[in-house]
Amino acid sequence: MVNGGTGQRATGRIALVTAAAKGIGRAVAERLGRDGADAVIAVDLDPDLDATCEVIRGFGAEAVPVVLDVTDEDAVRDTVGRLADSSGHIDILANCVGGGARDKATEFHLSEPGTWRTVLDRSLISAMLCTNLNMRHFSQVRT
């Protein structure tokens, strides 16, 4: 799918996309809907997922908004288990959460270890956590 093509690469699949309320996460979630996903589970800490879900539904896919802090291991475990049980499987995971900590320190030499942990939790640990907990619910690889 070069140059914004409208292939159906996601046909019949169920996708979970983190940070789906805006930015790259929203673009990925909308693209999966356009590319034929049966359902897109739009996850974000921002509760304003309605606009994303409306676009996804416009492509004919089911859109499930889920407000979730993907750095909270227990909440992710519970949510992923519940979603996998209700859908039967998850085929695609797009970890789009990320970000810095410019709100806490504009320059590295002014930052503190707690700020670094926040960045690592958001950008690295959340992706590892979501991947780890979703792996047991992925359906078999299809071609």
Stockholm file with secondary structure:
# STOCKHOLM 1.0

chainA/1-143         MVNGGTGQRATGRIALVTAAAKGIGRAVAERLGRDGADAVIAVDLDPDLDATCEVIRGFGAEAVPVVLDVTDEDAVRDTVGRLADSSGHIDILANCVGGGARDKATEFHLSEPGTWRTVLDRSLISAMLCTNLNMRHFSQVRT
#=GR chainA/1-143 SS CCTTCCCCTTTTCEEEEESTTSHHHHHHHHHHHHTTCSEEEEEESSSCCHHHHHHHHHTTCEEEEEECCTTCHHHHHHHHHHHHHHHSCBCEEECCCCCCCTTTCSSGGGCCHHHHHHHHIIIIIHHHHHHHHHHTTBCCCCC
#=GC SS_cons         CCTTCCCCTTTTCEEEEESTTSHHHHHHHHHHHHTTCSEEEEEESSSCCHHHHHHHHHTTCEEEEEECCTTCHHHHHHHHHHHHHHHSCBCEEECCCCCCCTTTCSSGGGCCHHHHHHHHIIIIIHHHHHHHHHHTTBCCCCC
//
